[in-house]
Amino acid sequence: MAEEQIRSKMSIRGHPIHPMLIHFPVAALIGLIGADIGFLLTDDYFWARLGLWLAGIGAIGGWLSGLIGMLDLIIVAQIRSLITAWCHGMLAVMMLSLATLNWLLRVNGADVAIEPWGLYLSLLTGLVISLTSLLGGQLVYDHAVGVSPEKMAERRENL
């Protein structure tokens, strides 16, 4: 367990930006799995079009959030010294590469790209999101990255 607070430099009034932004692209990329399955079950173009949008939002939003996280990794020496942070970052880059490829495959034919590669990429991206999120959670809960001083005081009292 962390003994000291690791402050994010990429924050607004003490609130880290990366965790604020990451929920939207993660939700989009997880929703993409459902949209792909919806298209395969119904053959309704609505699901393919939705998948195109979800893939784009997930990829672009993920890269934006990832850029903020990467800046914290580079700027903050305490974060840089954590193996968990580097593993989280490397998995995030792999996941975003998969998400970007998935989106680019859909741009010129949203429905054509789904079977089989779009669905495979969506499922693989979902798996990598799970692993990346696990490591992100460890950074917050085990290493107290970005945890406020008030929460750190609560942690010390509860130990």
Backbone as ProteinMPNN parsed JSONL, in Angstrom:
{"seq_chain_A": "MAEEQIRSKMSIRGHPIHPMLIHFPVAALIGLIGADIGFLLTDDYFWARLGLWLAGIGAIGGWLSGLIGMLDLIIVAQIRSLITAWCHGMLAVMMLSLATLNWLLRVNGADVAIEPWGLYLSLLTGLVISLTSLLGGQLVYDHAVGVSPEKMAERRENL", "coords_chain_A": {"N_chain_A": [[0.837, -1.186, 0.0], [0.447, 2.284, -0.644], [2.423, 4.797, 0.883], [2.692, 7.479, 0.653], [1.24, 10.344, -0.955], [0.715, 10.447, -4.447], [0.751, 12.871, -6.63], [-1.11, 13.932, -9.428], [0.037, 15.699, -12.211], [-1.375, 16.473, -14.347], [-4.072, 17.762, -13.922], [-7.17, 19.188, -12.726], [-7.741, 21.549, -10.458], [-6.76, 19.76, -8.531], [-8.002, 17.397, -9.247], [-7.45, 14.55, -11.072], [-7.15, 14.42, -14.622], [-7.039, 12.29, -16.492], [-8.458, 9.95, -15.365], [-10.98, 11.117, -15.434], [-11.615, 11.355, -18.129], [-11.426, 8.815, -19.301], [-13.593, 7.086, -19.031], [-15.6, 7.493, -20.97], [-14.542, 6.721, -23.606], [-14.008, 4.02, -22.97], [-16.579, 3.037, -22.37], [-17.736, 3.387, -24.902], [-16.215, 1.602, -26.485], [-16.755, -0.851, -25.262], [-19.493, -0.908, -25.667], [-19.43, -1.174, -28.402], [-19.002, -3.879, -28.868], [-21.534, -4.917, -28.295], [-22.995, -3.601, -30.313], [-21.885, -4.734, -32.612], [-22.667, -7.417, -32.284], [-25.414, -7.011, -32.291], [-25.757, -6.195, -34.969], [-24.969, -8.543, -36.322], [-26.967, -10.294, -35.511], [-29.354, -9.116, -36.431], [-28.95, -7.968, -38.924], [-29.376, -5.326, -39.454], [-28.679, -2.156, -40.648], [-28.48, -0.015, -38.946], [-27.116, -0.85, -36.61], [-24.549, -1.274, -37.581], [-23.821, 1.309, -38.382], [-23.98, 2.579, -35.891], [-21.918, 1.16, -34.659], [-19.711, 2.101, -36.104], [-19.611, 4.781, -35.226], [-19.265, 4.381, -32.441], [-16.798, 3.057, -32.439], [-15.144, 5.091, -33.475], [-15.478, 7.164, -31.546], [-14.511, 5.795, -29.328], [-11.833, 5.266, -30.096], [-10.698, 7.866, -30.717], [-11.352, 9.33, -28.362], [-10.063, 7.678, -26.52], [-7.343, 7.939, -27.269], [-6.988, 10.65, -26.679], [-7.438, 10.698, -23.874], [-5.437, 8.894, -23.199], [-3.16, 10.316, -23.952], [-3.103, 12.317, -22.0], [-2.727, 10.707, -19.732], [-0.227, 9.627, -20.421], [1.378, 11.915, -20.333], [1.343, 12.443, -17.569], [2.702, 10.133, -16.751], [5.23, 10.594, -17.872], [5.986, 13.074, -16.763], [5.724, 12.958, -13.909], [7.818, 11.779, -11.547], [7.407, 9.865, -9.511], [5.288, 8.34, -10.478], [6.431, 7.43, -12.797], [8.276, 5.653, -11.762], [6.888, 3.384, -11.167], [6.285, 0.074, -11.97], [3.796, -0.951, -12.564], [2.519, 1.258, -13.699], [3.872, 1.567, -16.139], [3.246, -0.878, -17.381], [0.458, -0.6, -17.528], [0.337, 1.597, -19.27], [1.565, 0.515, -21.603], [-0.206, -1.584, -22.273], [-2.444, -0.006, -22.747], [-1.686, 1.417, -25.053], [-1.513, -0.71, -26.868], [-4.199, -1.546, -26.832], [-5.478, 0.766, -27.794], [-4.396, 0.87, -30.329], [-5.543, -1.405, -31.492], [-8.24, -0.595, -31.335], [-8.213, 1.662, -32.981], [-7.488, 0.543, -35.461], [-9.759, -1.058, -35.834], [-11.729, 0.919, -36.068], [-10.819, 2.274, -38.393], [-11.088, 0.245, -40.287], [-13.816, 0.214, -40.577], [-14.597, 2.644, -41.667], [-14.898, 2.952, -44.496], [-16.857, 1.134, -45.057], [-19.056, 0.286, -43.083], [-20.713, -1.893, -42.465], [-19.569, -4.032, -43.84], [-17.133, -4.521, -42.637], [-17.592, -5.742, -40.207], [-17.985, -8.554, -39.989], [-15.615, -11.019, -40.383], [-13.652, -9.656, -38.941], [-14.107, -7.147, -37.642], [-15.738, -7.803, -35.42], [-14.011, -9.621, -34.099], [-11.854, -7.892, -33.491], [-13.207, -6.078, -31.846], [-13.926, -7.731, -29.659], [-11.372, -8.55, -28.782], [-10.296, -6.07, -28.123], [-12.013, -5.408, -26.005], [-11.205, -7.348, -24.139], [-8.531, -6.543, -23.681], [-9.034, -4.016, -22.651], [-10.128, -4.748, -20.193], [-7.883, -5.837, -18.84], [-6.169, -3.617, -18.862], [-7.688, -1.811, -17.379], [-7.716, -3.09, -14.911], [-5.042, -2.787, -14.119], [-4.971, 0.024, -14.045], [-6.737, 0.484, -11.945], [-5.215, -0.64, -9.881], [-3.175, 1.233, -9.779], [-4.505, 3.428, -8.679], [-5.794, 2.406, -6.307], [-3.884, 0.765, -4.987], [-1.458, 2.14, -5.162], [-2.102, 4.77, -4.782], [-2.185, 6.794, -6.741], [-2.945, 9.969, -7.752], [-4.764, 10.311, -5.694], [-6.591, 12.261, -3.399], [-5.379, 14.48, -0.748], [-7.124, 14.412, 1.459], [-8.397, 11.933, 1.211], [-6.181, 10.316, 1.482], [-5.566, 10.775, 4.16], [-7.814, 9.598, 5.336], [-7.327, 6.944, 4.611], [-5.027, 6.383, 6.096], [-6.056, 6.556, 8.669], [-7.762, 4.384, 8.681], [-6.089, 2.219, 8.604]], "CA_chain_A": [[0.0, 0.0, 0.0], [1.226, 3.511, -0.754], [2.595, 5.56, 2.112], [2.607, 8.906, 0.352], [0.375, 10.726, -2.068], [1.34, 10.703, -5.747], [-0.124, 13.867, -7.258], [-1.145, 14.054, -10.873], [0.303, 17.056, -12.71], [-2.417, 16.731, -15.341], [-5.279, 17.777, -13.101], [-7.909, 20.437, -12.591], [-8.01, 21.779, -9.036], [-6.44, 18.558, -7.777], [-8.7, 16.224, -9.767], [-6.738, 14.06, -12.261], [-7.948, 14.473, -15.849], [-7.091, 10.983, -17.162], [-9.61, 9.151, -14.945], [-12.236, 11.781, -15.811], [-11.879, 11.192, -19.558], [-11.312, 7.453, -19.823], [-14.852, 6.342, -18.961], [-16.374, 7.616, -22.207], [-14.068, 5.806, -24.644], [-14.186, 2.632, -22.531], [-17.998, 2.705, -22.572], [-17.974, 3.284, -26.344], [-15.596, 0.388, -27.013], [-17.514, -1.996, -24.748], [-20.76, -0.855, -26.4], [-19.163, -1.625, -29.768], [-19.216, -5.328, -28.894], [-22.984, -5.087, -28.404], [-23.451, -3.136, -31.629], [-21.489, -5.756, -33.588], [-23.55, -8.57, -32.097], [-26.729, -6.573, -32.773], [-25.764, -6.245, -36.432], [-24.917, -9.939, -36.764], [-28.251, -10.943, -35.221], [-30.494, -8.496, -37.114], [-28.554, -7.479, -40.249], [-29.9, -3.964, -39.555], [-27.559, -1.236, -40.849], [-28.398, 0.867, -37.776], [-26.074, -1.351, -35.7], [-23.251, -1.045, -38.232], [-23.562, 2.754, -38.283], [-23.683, 2.824, -34.477], [-20.584, 0.614, -34.42], [-18.732, 3.043, -36.67], [-19.52, 5.921, -34.307], [-18.686, 3.936, -31.171], [-15.375, 2.795, -32.676], [-14.479, 6.385, -33.604], [-15.471, 7.831, -30.237], [-13.608, 5.034, -28.465], [-10.44, 5.452, -30.514], [-10.27, 9.263, -30.545], [-11.413, 9.641, -26.933], [-9.026, 6.912, -25.843], [-6.042, 8.559, -27.522], [-6.946, 11.9, -25.919], [-7.242, 10.338, -22.472], [-4.118, 8.269, -23.105], [-2.151, 11.372, -24.02], [-3.067, 12.925, -20.67], [-2.085, 9.727, -18.86], [1.181, 9.525, -20.784], [2.058, 13.095, -19.808], [1.562, 12.189, -16.142], [3.741, 9.114, -16.655], [6.52, 11.197, -18.211], [6.3, 14.23, -15.917], [5.751, 12.676, -12.471], [8.84, 10.756, -11.282], [6.851, 8.791, -8.672], [4.499, 7.471, -11.361], [7.404, 6.835, -13.709], [9.013, 4.588, -11.08], [6.003, 2.245, -10.921], [6.179, -0.898, -13.057], [2.374, -1.038, -12.895], [2.187, 2.381, -14.582], [4.407, 1.26, -17.466], [2.434, -1.973, -17.931], [-0.828, 0.017, -17.85], [0.544, 2.412, -20.47], [1.827, -0.338, -22.778], [-1.466, -2.233, -22.644], [-3.33, 1.024, -23.296], [-1.268, 1.685, -26.436], [-1.942, -1.864, -27.671], [-5.651, -1.499, -26.935], [-5.865, 1.87, -28.67], [-4.021, 0.484, -31.69], [-6.616, -2.294, -31.946], [-9.457, 0.199, -31.497], [-8.029, 2.521, -34.153], [-7.589, -0.339, -36.631], [-11.168, -1.431, -35.938], [-12.442, 2.086, -36.588], [-10.404, 2.53, -39.775], [-11.688, -0.787, -41.142], [-15.25, 0.484, -40.726], [-14.852, 3.953, -42.273], [-15.365, 2.845, -45.881], [-17.909, 0.118, -45.17], [-19.33, -0.049, -41.686], [-21.311, -3.222, -42.336], [-18.688, -5.039, -44.431], [-15.99, -4.766, -41.762], [-17.961, -6.367, -38.939], [-17.805, -10.001, -39.986], [-15.377, -11.42, -38.996], [-12.572, -8.921, -38.276], [-14.613, -6.117, -36.736], [-16.152, -8.446, -34.174], [-12.805, -10.124, -33.426], [-11.131, -6.745, -32.929], [-14.011, -5.549, -30.734], [-13.789, -8.637, -28.52], [-9.998, -8.47, -28.292], [-10.182, -4.759, -27.475], [-12.701, -5.531, -24.715], [-10.328, -8.113, -23.241], [-7.386, -5.708, -23.31], [-9.583, -2.977, -21.767], [-10.253, -5.339, -18.851], [-6.549, -5.92, -18.245], [-5.684, -2.245, -18.673], [-8.462, -1.236, -16.274], [-7.234, -3.725, -13.689], [-3.802, -2.107, -13.743], [-5.33, 1.39, -13.678], [-7.286, 0.4, -10.595], [-4.097, -0.851, -8.96], [-2.465, 2.513, -9.619], [-5.274, 4.278, -7.769], [-6.107, 1.808, -5.006], [-2.697, 0.224, -4.316], [-0.355, 3.107, -5.166], [-2.685, 6.075, -4.471], [-1.89, 7.787, -7.769], [-4.025, 10.933, -7.933], [-5.694, 10.319, -4.566], [-6.517, 13.552, -2.708], [-4.824, 14.429, 0.615], [-8.176, 14.034, 2.396], [-8.577, 10.483, 1.109], [-4.975, 9.702, 2.057], [-5.72, 10.832, 5.619], [-8.787, 8.559, 5.67], [-6.653, 5.647, 4.459], [-4.128, 6.206, 7.241], [-6.895, 6.32, 9.863], [-8.38, 3.055, 8.582], [-5.081, 1.158, 8.636]], "C_chain_A": [[0.883, 1.25, 0.0], [1.271, 4.239, 0.582], [2.436, 7.05, 1.867], [1.727, 9.143, -0.866], [1.217, 10.937, -3.323], [0.388, 11.601, -6.509], [0.018, 13.849, -8.773], [-0.849, 15.506, -11.245], [-0.746, 17.463, -13.748], [-3.758, 16.677, -14.617], [-5.921, 19.159, -13.141], [-8.302, 20.56, -11.13], [-7.833, 20.504, -8.203], [-7.115, 17.291, -8.252], [-8.017, 15.758, -11.053], [-7.653, 13.971, -13.488], [-8.091, 13.092, -16.496], [-8.273, 10.135, -16.685], [-10.963, 9.791, -15.272], [-12.618, 11.449, -17.25], [-12.027, 9.744, -20.005], [-12.637, 6.699, -19.851], [-15.64, 6.38, -20.266], [-15.845, 6.706, -23.318], [-14.204, 4.337, -24.244], [-15.629, 2.202, -22.748], [-18.305, 2.529, -24.058], [-17.421, 1.968, -26.891], [-16.256, -0.885, -26.479], [-18.878, -2.055, -25.452], [-20.618, -1.338, -27.828], [-19.354, -3.135, -29.9], [-20.71, -5.617, -29.062], [-23.519, -4.683, -29.757], [-23.093, -4.157, -32.71], [-22.388, -6.981, -33.5], [-24.962, -8.235, -32.578], [-26.818, -6.63, -34.29], [-25.787, -7.689, -36.936], [-26.242, -10.662, -36.557], [-29.399, -10.404, -36.077], [-30.223, -8.105, -38.557], [-29.124, -6.083, -40.52], [-28.721, -2.988, -39.607], [-27.405, -0.241, -39.688], [-27.248, 0.451, -36.871], [-24.68, -1.137, -36.282], [-22.858, 0.431, -38.129], [-23.234, 3.135, -36.847], [-22.282, 2.331, -34.139], [-19.481, 1.522, -34.946], [-18.524, 4.221, -35.723], [-18.877, 5.519, -32.984], [-17.188, 3.667, -31.318], [-14.593, 4.101, -32.771], [-14.376, 7.125, -32.283], [-14.502, 7.129, -29.3], [-12.155, 5.276, -28.81], [-9.959, 6.886, -30.243], [-10.274, 9.661, -29.069], [-10.346, 8.921, -26.137], [-7.639, 7.509, -26.046], [-5.903, 9.876, -26.76], [-6.675, 11.62, -24.438], [-5.866, 9.727, -22.256], [-2.995, 9.278, -23.157], [-1.996, 12.05, -22.663], [-2.373, 11.99, -19.689], [-0.6, 9.605, -19.139], [1.972, 10.725, -20.273], [2.312, 12.96, -18.312], [2.691, 11.179, -15.947], [5.12, 9.716, -16.899], [6.93, 12.268, -17.208], [6.518, 13.863, -14.453], [6.69, 11.497, -12.198], [8.302, 9.592, -10.456], [6.006, 7.823, -9.509], [5.444, 6.718, -12.286], [8.142, 5.663, -13.069], [8.172, 3.334, -10.833], [5.928, 1.334, -12.145], [4.724, -1.022, -13.513], [1.965, 0.063, -13.871], [2.678, 2.111, -16.005], [3.608, 0.141, -18.132], [1.057, -1.454, -18.356], [-0.714, 0.812, -19.154], [0.763, 1.571, -21.721], [0.566, -1.069, -23.232], [-2.435, -1.229, -23.263], [-2.972, 1.336, -24.746], [-1.678, 0.528, -27.346], [-3.45, -1.834, -27.895], [-6.103, -0.396, -27.889], [-5.471, 1.606, -30.12], [-5.073, -0.449, -32.286], [-7.89, -1.506, -32.232], [-9.373, 1.084, -32.739], [-8.123, 1.705, -35.44], [-9.046, -0.716, -36.879], [-11.982, -0.287, -36.542], [-12.104, 2.322, -38.059], [-10.956, 1.484, -40.744], [-13.144, -0.476, -41.474], [-15.553, 1.75, -41.528], [-15.421, 3.833, -43.688], [-16.435, 1.786, -46.098], [-18.231, -0.434, -43.798], [-19.877, -1.463, -41.525], [-20.398, -4.331, -42.845], [-17.576, -5.449, -43.455], [-16.325, -5.574, -40.52], [-17.653, -7.862, -38.915], [-16.651, -10.384, -40.886], [-14.467, -10.466, -38.228], [-13.054, -7.859, -37.305], [-15.008, -6.697, -35.398], [-14.942, -8.98, -33.411], [-12.04, -8.991, -32.762], [-11.883, -6.145, -31.754], [-13.854, -6.409, -29.49], [-12.388, -8.579, -27.92], [-9.754, -7.146, -27.575], [-10.845, -4.788, -26.102], [-11.863, -6.29, -23.699], [-9.156, -7.262, -22.76], [-7.835, -4.541, -22.425], [-9.683, -3.519, -20.341], [-8.905, -5.398, -18.142], [-5.984, -4.537, -17.932], [-6.388, -1.588, -17.492], [-8.032, -1.821, -14.934], [-5.961, -3.028, -13.199], [-4.054, -0.65, -13.361], [-5.899, 1.452, -12.275], [-6.196, 0.179, -9.556], [-3.317, 0.436, -8.735], [-3.183, 3.412, -8.62], [-5.364, 3.66, -6.381], [-4.887, 1.269, -4.267], [-1.571, 1.238, -4.187], [-0.808, 4.537, -4.905], [-2.308, 7.17, -5.466], [-3.113, 8.677, -7.946], [-5.027, 10.989, -6.808], [-5.5, 11.607, -3.771], [-5.939, 13.405, -1.301], [-5.863, 14.008, 1.652], [-8.392, 12.522, 2.399], [-7.373, 9.743, 1.669], [-5.066, 9.692, 3.578], [-6.713, 9.776, 6.088], [-8.168, 7.173, 5.621], [-5.768, 5.368, 5.665], [-4.904, 5.903, 8.513], [-7.464, 4.916, 9.879], [-7.376, 1.909, 8.628], [-4.907, 0.566, 9.978]], "O_chain_A": [[1.96, 1.247, 0.596], [0.282, 4.289, 1.314], [2.082, 7.798, 2.778], [1.508, 8.252, -1.686], [2.294, 11.53, -3.268], [-0.658, 11.153, -6.979], [1.12, 13.762, -9.315], [-1.416, 16.43, -10.662], [-0.97, 18.649, -13.99], [-4.481, 15.684, -14.688], [-5.303, 20.149, -13.532], [-9.1, 19.771, -10.624], [-8.625, 20.205, -7.31], [-6.842, 16.213, -7.725], [-8.004, 16.5, -12.035], [-8.788, 13.503, -13.395], [-9.165, 12.762, -16.998], [-9.031, 9.639, -17.519], [-11.973, 9.095, -15.374], [-13.798, 11.282, -17.56], [-12.698, 9.478, -21.002], [-12.784, 5.757, -20.629], [-16.283, 5.394, -20.627], [-16.632, 5.978, -23.923], [-14.486, 3.493, -25.094], [-15.876, 1.11, -23.26], [-19.051, 1.624, -24.434], [-18.089, 1.294, -27.675], [-16.305, -1.894, -27.183], [-19.356, -3.137, -25.791], [-21.573, -1.854, -28.408], [-19.819, -3.613, -30.935], [-21.1, -6.458, -29.872], [-24.404, -5.347, -30.298], [-23.888, -4.42, -33.612], [-22.82, -7.518, -34.52], [-25.628, -9.067, -33.195], [-27.831, -7.062, -34.84], [-26.53, -8.019, -37.86], [-26.601, -11.542, -37.34], [-30.319, -11.149, -36.413], [-31.16, -7.93, -39.337], [-29.329, -5.704, -41.673], [-27.869, -2.99, -38.719], [-26.323, 0.308, -39.478], [-26.484, 1.3, -36.411], [-23.736, -0.851, -35.545], [-21.711, 0.758, -37.826], [-22.319, 3.922, -36.605], [-21.541, 3.0, -33.418], [-18.444, 1.689, -34.305], [-17.388, 4.611, -35.452], [-18.031, 6.246, -32.463], [-16.403, 4.006, -30.433], [-13.501, 4.212, -32.214], [-13.318, 7.651, -31.937], [-13.759, 7.779, -28.564], [-11.329, 5.47, -27.919], [-8.923, 7.083, -29.608], [-9.314, 10.257, -28.581], [-9.785, 9.477, -25.192], [-6.848, 7.578, -25.106], [-4.827, 10.187, -26.251], [-5.795, 12.23, -23.831], [-5.205, 10.005, -21.255], [-1.981, 9.115, -22.478], [-0.877, 12.326, -22.229], [-1.53, 12.423, -18.903], [0.202, 9.491, -18.212], [3.11, 10.574, -19.83], [3.386, 13.325, -17.835], [3.539, 11.355, -15.072], [6.075, 9.379, -16.199], [8.102, 12.357, -16.843], [7.418, 14.411, -13.816], [6.396, 10.361, -12.571], [8.697, 8.447, -10.677], [6.018, 6.617, -9.263], [5.278, 5.522, -12.526], [8.59, 4.763, -13.78], [8.689, 2.33, -10.343], [5.549, 1.775, -13.23], [4.452, -1.179, -14.704], [1.157, -0.172, -14.769], [1.969, 2.4, -16.969], [3.325, 0.213, -19.328], [0.55, -1.822, -19.416], [-1.572, 0.705, -20.031], [0.212, 1.874, -22.779], [0.296, -1.165, -24.429], [-3.165, -1.562, -24.197], [-3.862, 1.502, -25.579], [-2.138, 0.752, -28.465], [-3.925, -2.066, -29.007], [-7.008, -0.602, -28.698], [-6.145, 2.072, -31.039], [-5.451, -0.303, -33.449], [-8.544, -1.723, -33.252], [-10.357, 1.235, -33.464], [-8.767, 2.129, -36.4], [-9.509, -0.693, -38.02], [-12.819, -0.503, -37.419], [-12.998, 2.544, -38.876], [-11.258, 1.803, -41.894], [-13.641, -0.862, -42.532], [-16.671, 1.907, -42.019], [-16.351, 4.563, -44.032], [-16.87, 1.574, -47.23], [-17.737, -1.49, -43.404], [-19.545, -2.154, -40.562], [-20.446, -5.451, -42.338], [-17.138, -6.6, -43.457], [-15.416, -6.05, -39.84], [-17.121, -8.374, -37.931], [-16.705, -10.092, -42.081], [-14.492, -10.454, -36.997], [-12.46, -7.689, -36.24], [-14.657, -6.151, -34.353], [-14.858, -8.806, -32.195], [-11.624, -9.107, -31.609], [-11.268, -5.742, -30.767], [-13.672, -5.887, -28.39], [-12.231, -8.561, -26.7], [-9.084, -7.107, -26.543], [-10.298, -4.251, -25.14], [-11.816, -5.916, -22.527], [-8.827, -7.262, -21.574], [-7.089, -4.121, -21.54], [-9.353, -2.815, -19.387], [-8.805, -5.045, -16.967], [-5.396, -4.318, -16.873], [-5.758, -0.891, -16.697], [-7.992, -1.109, -13.931], [-5.825, -2.721, -12.015], [-3.414, -0.138, -12.443], [-5.584, 2.36, -11.506], [-6.25, 0.751, -8.468], [-2.851, 0.699, -7.626], [-2.543, 4.08, -7.809], [-5.048, 4.315, -5.387], [-4.853, 1.309, -3.038], [-0.812, 1.207, -3.218], [0.03, 5.434, -4.816], [-2.133, 8.329, -5.089], [-4.199, 8.187, -8.257], [-6.055, 11.653, -6.942], [-4.366, 12.001, -3.499], [-6.003, 12.322, -0.72], [-5.529, 13.323, 2.619], [-8.55, 11.909, 3.455], [-7.515, 8.672, 2.26], [-4.685, 8.711, 4.216], [-6.494, 9.127, 7.111], [-8.443, 6.328, 6.474], [-5.757, 4.256, 6.193], [-4.471, 5.098, 9.337], [-7.633, 4.317, 10.941], [-7.773, 0.745, 8.686], [-4.09, -0.339, 10.152]]}, "name": "protein", "num_of_chains": 1, "seq": "MAEEQIRSKMSIRGHPIHPMLIHFPVAALIGLIGADIGFLLTDDYFWARLGLWLAGIGAIGGWLSGLIGMLDLIIVAQIRSLITAWCHGMLAVMMLSLATLNWLLRVNGADVAIEPWGLYLSLLTGLVISLTSLLGGQLVYDHAVGVSPEKMAERRENL"}
